[in-house]
Amino acid sequence: MTDTFNNPTPQFGTAEYTGSPGGDHCQFCHQPIGGNYYRANGAMTCPACAEKMRGELARDTHAAYVRAILFGVGAATLGMILYATFAIVTGIVIGYAALAVGWLVGKAMIKGSNGVGGRRYQIAAVLLTYAAVSTAAIPVWIHFSGEHKQSQRQQTVQSEEGSESGAQEEPASRTRPGMLSALGTLVLLGLASPFLEFSSNPLGAAIGLVILFVGMRFAWQMTGARPLQVLGPFENSPQLPR
């Protein structure tokens, strides 16, 4: 399906008409209309294009939704990685990156669904955008926590040699559940990270939430339903000779 049918709005500034001057033409295939015609979202169209749009545009299926989710998860993961990498490398957390994440998720989901949108796509896009932005704090925490622990270890390595040897003898059966529990707690803290900042920086947290909301709004709008209204058929009046 071509981009023309994904966007049934007539492009009057770029349309290339063929045939005799003054004749009626389809706004999509640009062919002359000699008999009946239709109007797709207000644009004159021939019967063939109207039928094609009715059959192909915005067909919502389970497969389309699954593809949209897969594309959206991939985009959310990429956005989270880029967000966290920038913060780790520069030491600066820029909330405006949430706008890019929202756009990336919305764009990917529409690409995966071949242009299909709707309420369930919008909900998924909003949740993925929030999850990507909020959980980006997790790798940032892990990175700086590791640096802090390494610095402390280097300062106290000689005085803690005995205690370290004892810690190494802990059974693996106790360590693994502890790691899983810590990971689960970390994920929950990551999802709550946009609100946790209020305890230390209320103004910055409020601004960050506003920017995050705008990014989620981008994803919501991009994955919205694209309604198509085809009216007709109408009788095309013949051109009178001058």
VOVO-979482 format. One record per atom (N, C-alpha, C): residue in one letter; y, z, x. Coordinates in steps of 0.1 Angstrom, whole numbers, padded with zeros to 4 digits, always signed. Layout:
BEGIN
aYZX ...
//
This chain:
BEGIN
m-0012+0000+0009 m+0000+0000+0000 m+0012+0000+0009 t+0022-0008+0006 t+0034-0010+0014 t+0044+0001+0011 d+0053+0003+0020 d+0064+0013+0019 d+0072+0010+0007 t+0073-0003+0002 t+0081-0006-0009 t+0076+0001-0021 f+0063+0002-0023 f+0058+0009-0035 f+0058+0024-0034 n+0059+0029-0021 n+0061+0043-0020 n+0075+0048-0024 n+0084+0038-0023 n+0098+0041-0027 n+0103+0031-0036 p+0101+0033-0049 p+0104+0022-0059 p+0118+0021-0062 t+0127+0028-0055 t+0141+0026-0057 t+0146+0013-0052 p+0153+0005-0059 p+0157-0008-0055 p+0168-0007-0044 q+0166-0015-0033 q+0176-0015-0022 q+0185-0027-0024 f+0196-0025-0031 f+0205-0036-0035 f+0212-0042-0022 g+0214-0033-0012 g+0221-0037+0000 g+0213-0045+0009 t+0199-0045+0008 t+0190-0052+0017 t+0182-0062+0010 a+0183-0063-0003 a+0174-0072-0010 a+0177-0087-0006 e+0166-0095-0004 e+0168-0109-0001 e+0163-0117-0013 y+0172-0122-0020 y+0168-0130-0032 y+0165-0144-0028 t+0155-0149-0036 t+0152-0163-0034 t+0153-0170-0047 g+0153-0184-0047 g+0154-0191-0059 g+0168-0195-0062 s+0170-0199-0074 s+0183-0204-0078 s+0193-0192-0080 p+0206-0194-0076 p+0216-0184-0078 p+0217-0180-0093 g+0219-0167-0095 g+0221-0162-0109 g+0208-0159-0116 g+0196-0163-0110 g+0184-0160-0117 g+0179-0145-0115 d+0171-0140-0124 d+0166-0127-0123 d+0154-0127-0114 h+0153-0116-0105 h+0142-0115-0095 h+0137-0101-0095 c+0124-0100-0092 c+0118-0087-0090 c+0124-0080-0078 q+0128-0068-0080 q+0134-0060-0069 q+0124-0056-0058 f+0111-0059-0060 f+0101-0054-0050 f+0095-0066-0043 c+0090-0076-0050 c+0084-0088-0043 c+0095-0099-0042 h+0106-0098-0048 h+0117-0108-0048 h+0114-0121-0054 q+0104-0122-0062 q+0100-0134-0068 q+0108-0136-0081 p+0111-0148-0085 p+0119-0151-0098 p+0110-0146-0110 i+0117-0140-0120 i+0111-0136-0132 i+0115-0146-0143 g+0104-0152-0148 g+0107-0163-0158 g+0104-0158-0172 g+0095-0149-0174 g+0091-0144-0187 g+0095-0130-0189 n+0085-0122-0193 n+0087-0107-0195 n+0089-0100-0182 y+0096-0089-0182 y+0098-0081-0170 y+0097-0066-0174 y+0096-0057-0164 y+0096-0043-0166 y+0107-0037-0158 r+0109-0024-0160 r+0118-0016-0152 r+0111-0004-0147 a+0110-0003-0133 a+0104+0008-0126 a+0115+0017-0121 n+0117+0029-0127 n+0128+0038-0123 n+0141+0030-0123 g+0143+0022-0133 g+0155+0015-0135 g+0156+0001-0128 a+0147-0002-0119 a+0148-0014-0111 a+0139-0025-0118 m+0145-0037-0120 m+0138-0048-0126 m+0126-0052-0117 t+0114-0053-0124 t+0102-0057-0116 t+0094-0067-0125 c+0086-0074-0118 c+0077-0084-0125 c+0065-0077-0130 p+0057-0083-0139 p+0045-0076-0144 p+0035-0073-0134 a+0033-0081-0124 a+0023-0079-0113 a+0027-0066-0105 c+0039-0065-0101 c+0043-0053-0093 c+0043-0041-0102 a+0046-0042-0114 a+0046-0030-0123 a+0031-0025-0125 e+0022-0034-0126 e+0008-0031-0127 e+0003-0025-0114 k+0007-0030-0103 k+0003-0025-0090 k+0008-0011-0088 m+0020-0008-0092 m+0026+0005-0090 m+0019+0015-0099 r+0016+0011-0111 r+0009+0020-0120 r-0005+0024-0115 g-0011+0014-0108 g-0025+0017-0103 g-0026+0023-0090 e-0016+0022-0081 e-0017+0027-0068 e-0008+0038-0064 l+0004+0039-0070 l+0014+0049-0066 l+0010+0063-0071 a+0011+0073-0062 a+0009+0087-0065 a-0004+0090-0073 r-0015+0085-0067 r-0028+0088-0073 r-0033+0101-0067 d-0033+0112-0074 d-0037+0125-0069 d-0052+0127-0071 t-0059+0128-0059 t-0073+0130-0060 t-0077+0142-0051 h-0089+0147-0052 h-0093+0158-0043 h-0093+0154-0029 a-0097+0142-0026 a-0097+0137-0012 a-0083+0137-0006 a-0074+0132-0015 a-0060+0132-0010 a-0055+0146-0007 y-0058+0155-0015 y-0054+0169-0013 y-0060+0175+0000 v-0073+0172+0002 v-0080+0178+0014 v-0074+0172+0026 r-0071+0159+0026 r-0064+0152+0038 r-0051+0158+0040 a-0043+0161+0030 a-0030+0166+0031 a-0031+0180+0037 i-0041+0188+0033 i-0042+0202+0039 i-0046+0201+0053 l-0055+0192+0057 l-0059+0191+0071 l-0047+0186+0080 f-0040+0177+0075 f-0028+0172+0082 f-0018+0184+0083 g-0016+0191+0072 g-0007+0202+0072 g-0010+0213+0082 v-0023+0217+0082 v-0028+0227+0091 v-0026+0222+0106 g-0029+0210+0109 g-0026+0205+0122 g-0011+0205+0126 a-0003+0202+0117 a+0011+0202+0119 a+0016+0216+0121 a+0011+0225+0113 a+0015+0239+0114 a+0011+0245+0127 t-0001+0242+0131 t-0006+0247+0144 t+0003+0241+0156 l+0006+0229+0155 l+0014+0223+0165 l+0028+0229+0165 g+0034+0231+0153 g+0047+0238+0152 g+0047+0252+0158 m+0036+0259+0155 m+0035+0273+0160 m+0034+0273+0175 i+0026+0264+0181 i+0025+0263+0196 i+0038+0259+0202 l+0045+0249+0197 l+0058+0245+0202 l+0068+0257+0201 y+0068+0263+0190 y+0078+0274+0187 y+0075+0286+0198 a+0063+0290+0199 a+0059+0300+0208 a+0061+0296+0223 t+0058+0284+0226 t+0059+0280+0240 t+0074+0280+0244 f+0083+0275+0236 f+0097+0276+0239 f+0102+0290+0241 a+0097+0299+0232 a+0102+0313+0234 a+0096+0319+0246 i+0084+0316+0250 i+0078+0322+0262 i+0085+0316+0275 v+0087+0303+0275 v+0093+0297+0287 v+0108+0301+0289 t+0115+0301+0278 t+0130+0304+0279 t+0133+0318+0277 g+0124+0326+0270 g+0128+0339+0267 g+0137+0340+0255 i+0139+0329+0248 i+0149+0329+0237 i+0141+0324+0224 v+0143+0332+0213 v+0137+0329+0201 v+0147+0323+0192 i+0146+0310+0189 i+0156+0302+0181 i+0150+0301+0167 g+0157+0307+0157 g+0152+0306+0143 g+0153+0292+0137 y+0162+0284+0143 y+0164+0271+0137 y+0151+0262+0139 a+0142+0266+0148 a+0130+0259+0150 a+0122+0259+0137 a+0124+0269+0128 a+0117+0269+0115 a+0120+0257+0107 l+0132+0251+0108 l+0136+0239+0101 l+0127+0227+0106 a+0125+0226+0119 a+0116+0216+0124 a+0102+0218+0120 v+0097+0230+0119 v+0083+0233+0115 v+0082+0229+0100 g+0091+0232+0092 g+0090+0229+0078 g+0090+0213+0076 w+0099+0206+0083 w+0099+0192+0082 w+0086+0186+0087 l+0080+0191+0098 l+0068+0186+0104 l+0056+0188+0094 v+0055+0200+0088 v+0044+0202+0079 v+0046+0193+0067 g+0058+0192+0061 g+0059+0184+0049 g+0056+0169+0052 k+0061+0164+0064 k+0059+0150+0067 k+0044+0148+0069 a+0037+0157+0076 a+0023+0155+0079 a+0015+0155+0066 m+0018+0164+0056 m+0010+0165+0044 m+0012+0152+0036 i+0024+0147+0035 i+0027+0134+0028 i+0020+0123+0034 k+0019+0123+0047 k+0012+0113+0055 k-0003+0113+0052 g-0008+0126+0051 g-0023+0127+0049 g-0026+0124+0035 s-0017+0126+0025 s-0021+0123+0011 s-0017+0108+0007 n-0012+0101+0017 n-0007+0087+0014 n+0004+0087+0004 g+0013+0096+0005 g+0025+0096-0004 g+0024+0105-0017 v+0012+0111-0019 v+0010+0119-0031 v+0016+0133-0029 g+0023+0137-0039 g+0029+0151-0039 g+0027+0158-0052 g+0031+0170-0053 g+0029+0178-0065 g+0030+0193-0062 r+0028+0201-0072 r+0030+0215-0071 r+0021+0221-0061 r+0008+0218-0062 r-0002+0224-0053 r+0001+0220-0038 y+0006+0208-0036 y+0010+0204-0023 y+0022+0212-0018 q+0031+0214-0027 q+0043+0222-0023 q+0040+0236-0019 i+0031+0243-0027 i+0027+0256-0024 i+0020+0257-0011 a+0011+0248-0008 a+0004+0248+0005 a+0014+0245+0016 a+0023+0236+0015 a+0033+0233+0025 a+0042+0246+0028 v+0046+0253+0018 v+0054+0265+0020 v+0046+0276+0027 l+0034+0278+0023 l+0025+0288+0030 l+0023+0285+0044 l+0020+0272+0047 l+0017+0268+0061 l+0029+0269+0069 t+0041+0266+0064 t+0053+0267+0072 t+0056+0282+0075 y+0054+0290+0065 y+0057+0305+0068 y+0047+0310+0078 a+0034+0306+0076 a+0024+0311+0086 a+0026+0306+0100 a+0030+0294+0101 a+0033+0288+0115 a+0044+0296+0122 v+0055+0298+0114 v+0067+0304+0120 v+0065+0319+0123 s+0058+0326+0114 s+0056+0340+0116 s+0046+0343+0126 t+0035+0336+0127 t+0024+0339+0136 t+0028+0334+0150 a+0039+0326+0151 a+0043+0322+0165 a+0047+0334+0173 a+0050+0346+0166 a+0053+0358+0173 a+0041+0364+0181 i+0029+0360+0176 i+0017+0366+0182 i+0015+0362+0197 p+0015+0349+0200 p+0014+0346+0215 p+0025+0351+0223 v+0037+0352+0217 v+0049+0357+0224 v+0046+0372+0227 w+0042+0379+0218 w+0039+0394+0220 w+0028+0395+0231 i+0017+0387+0230 i+0006+0388+0239 i+0011+0385+0254 h+0019+0375+0255 h+0024+0371+0268 h+0033+0382+0274 f+0042+0387+0267 f+0051+0397+0273 f+0044+0411+0274 s+0035+0413+0265 s+0027+0426+0267 s+0019+0425+0279 g+0013+0414+0282 g+0005+0412+0294 g+0013+0414+0307 e+0025+0408+0307 e+0034+0410+0318 e+0038+0424+0320 h+0040+0431+0309 h+0044+0445+0310 h+0033+0454+0315 k+0021+0452+0310 k+0009+0459+0315 k+0006+0457+0330 q+0008+0444+0334 q+0005+0441+0348 q+0015+0448+0357 s+0028+0448+0352 s+0038+0455+0360 s+0035+0470+0361 q+0031+0476+0350 q+0027+0491+0351 q+0015+0493+0359 r+0005+0484+0359 r-0007+0486+0366 r-0005+0485+0381 q+0004+0476+0385 q+0008+0475+0399 q+0015+0487+0405 q+0022+0494+0396 q+0030+0506+0400 q+0021+0518+0401 t+0010+0519+0394 t+0001+0531+0393 t-0013+0528+0398 v-0015+0517+0405 v-0029+0513+0408 v-0036+0523+0417 q-0029+0529+0426 q-0035+0538+0435 q-0039+0552+0429 s-0030+0556+0420 s-0032+0569+0413 s-0042+0569+0402 e-0046+0557+0397 e-0055+0555+0386 e-0068+0549+0389 e-0072+0548+0402 e-0084+0542+0406 e-0096+0548+0400 g-0096+0562+0400 g-0107+0569+0394 g-0109+0566+0379 s-0098+0567+0372 s-0098+0565+0357 s-0102+0551+0354 e-0098+0541+0362 e-0102+0527+0359 e-0117+0525+0360 s-0123+0531+0370 s-0137+0530+0372 s-0145+0535+0360 g-0140+0546+0354 g-0146+0552+0343 g-0145+0543+0330 a-0133+0537+0329 a-0131+0528+0317 a-0140+0516+0317 q-0144+0512+0329 q-0152+0500+0330 q-0166+0503+0325 e-0170+0515+0324 e-0184+0519+0320 e-0185+0520+0305 e-0175+0516+0297 e-0175+0517+0282 e-0185+0506+0277 p-0194+0510+0268 p-0203+0500+0262 p-0196+0488+0256 a-0203+0477+0257 a-0197+0465+0251 a-0197+0465+0236 s-0207+0473+0230 s-0208+0474+0216 s-0196+0481+0210 r-0189+0490+0218 r-0177+0496+0213 r-0165+0487+0215 t-0165+0479+0225 t-0153+0471+0229 t-0152+0460+0219 r-0163+0453+0215 r-0161+0441+0206 r-0156+0444+0193 p-0161+0455+0186 p-0154+0458+0173 p-0139+0462+0174 g-0136+0468+0186 g-0122+0472+0188 g-0114+0460+0190 m-0119+0449+0196 m-0111+0437+0198 m-0109+0430+0185 l-0120+0429+0176 l-0118+0422+0163 l-0108+0430+0155 s-0109+0443+0155 s-0099+0451+0147 s-0085+0449+0152 a-0084+0448+0165 a-0070+0446+0171 a-0065+0432+0167 l-0074+0422+0168 l-0070+0409+0164 l-0065+0408+0150 g-0073+0414+0141 g-0069+0414+0127 g-0056+0421+0124 t-0054+0432+0131 t-0041+0439+0130 t-0030+0430+0136 l-0032+0423+0146 l-0022+0415+0152 l-0018+0403+0143 v-0028+0397+0136 v-0025+0387+0127 v-0016+0392+0115 l-0020+0404+0110 l-0012+0409+0099 l+0002+0412+0104 l+0004+0418+0116 l+0017+0421+0121 l+0025+0408+0123 g+0018+0397+0127 g+0025+0384+0129 g+0030+0379+0116 l+0022+0380+0106 l+0026+0375+0093 l+0038+0383+0087 a+0039+0396+0091 a+0050+0404+0087 a+0062+0404+0096 s+0060+0397+0107 s+0071+0397+0118 s+0085+0394+0113 p+0087+0384+0104 p+0100+0382+0100 p+0107+0394+0093 f+0099+0403+0088 f+0105+0415+0081 f+0106+0427+0091 l+0097+0427+0101 l+0097+0439+0110 l+0109+0440+0118 e+0116+0428+0120 e+0128+0428+0129 e+0139+0436+0122 f+0139+0439+0109 f+0149+0446+0103 f+0151+0460+0109 s+0140+0466+0114 s+0142+0479+0120 s+0150+0480+0132 s+0151+0469+0140 s+0158+0468+0152 s+0171+0460+0152 n+0170+0449+0143 n+0182+0440+0143 n+0183+0435+0129 p+0189+0442+0120 p+0190+0438+0106 p+0197+0425+0104 l+0208+0423+0110 l+0216+0411+0109 l+0208+0399+0113 g+0202+0400+0125 g+0194+0389+0130 g+0182+0386+0122 a+0176+0396+0116 a+0164+0394+0108 a+0169+0387+0095 a+0180+0391+0089 a+0185+0384+0077 a+0188+0370+0079 i+0194+0367+0091 i+0197+0353+0094 i+0184+0345+0096 g+0175+0351+0103 g+0162+0344+0105 g+0155+0341+0092 l+0155+0351+0083 l+0148+0348+0070 l+0155+0337+0062 v+0168+0336+0063 v+0175+0326+0056 v+0171+0312+0062 i+0171+0311+0075 i+0167+0299+0081 i+0152+0295+0078 l+0144+0305+0078 l+0130+0303+0075 l+0129+0298+0060 f+0137+0304+0051 f+0137+0299+0037 f+0141+0284+0036 v+0151+0281+0044 v+0155+0267+0044 v+0144+0258+0049 g+0137+0262+0060 g+0126+0254+0065 g+0115+0252+0055 m+0112+0263+0048 m+0102+0263+0037 m+0107+0254+0026 r+0120+0254+0023 r+0126+0245+0013 r+0124+0230+0017 f+0126+0227+0030 f+0123+0214+0034 f+0109+0209+0031 a+0099+0218+0034 a+0085+0215+0032 a+0083+0213+0017 w+0089+0222+0009 w+0087+0221-0006 w+0093+0208-0012 q+0104+0204-0007 q+0110+0192-0013 q+0103+0179-0008 m+0098+0179+0004 m+0091+0167+0010 m+0078+0165+0003 t+0072+0176-0002 t+0058+0174-0008 t+0059+0174-0023 g+0071+0173-0029 g+0072+0173-0043 g+0066+0160-0049 a+0064+0161-0062 a+0058+0149-0069 a+0069+0138-0070 r+0064+0126-0069 r+0073+0114-0069 r+0071+0107-0082 p+0077+0111-0093 p+0075+0105-0106 p+0078+0090-0106 l+0070+0083-0114 l+0073+0068-0116 l+0074+0066-0131 q+0085+0060-0135 q+0086+0056-0149 q+0088+0041-0150 v+0078+0035-0156 v+0077+0021-0158 v+0079+0018-0173 l+0090+0011-0176 l+0093+0008-0190 l+0092-0007-0192 g+0088-0011-0204 g+0086-0025-0208 g+0073-0027-0215 p+0070-0040-0217 p+0078-0052-0212 p+0090-0055-0220 f+0100-0061-0213 f+0112-0066-0220 f+0111-0082-0219 e+0118-0088-0228 e+0119-0103-0228 e+0131-0107-0220 n+0128-0116-0210 n+0138-0121-0201 n+0145-0132-0208 s+0158-0131-0210 s+0166-0142-0217 s+0168-0153-0207 p+0166-0165-0211 p+0168-0177-0203 p+0182-0178-0199 q+0185-0183-0187 q+0198-0186-0182 q+0204-0198-0189 l+0216-0196-0195 l+0223-0207-0202 l+0230-0216-0192 p+0229-0229-0194 p+0237-0238-0184 p+0252-0236-0186 r+0258-0237-0175 r+0273-0236-0175 r+0280-0250-0175 
//
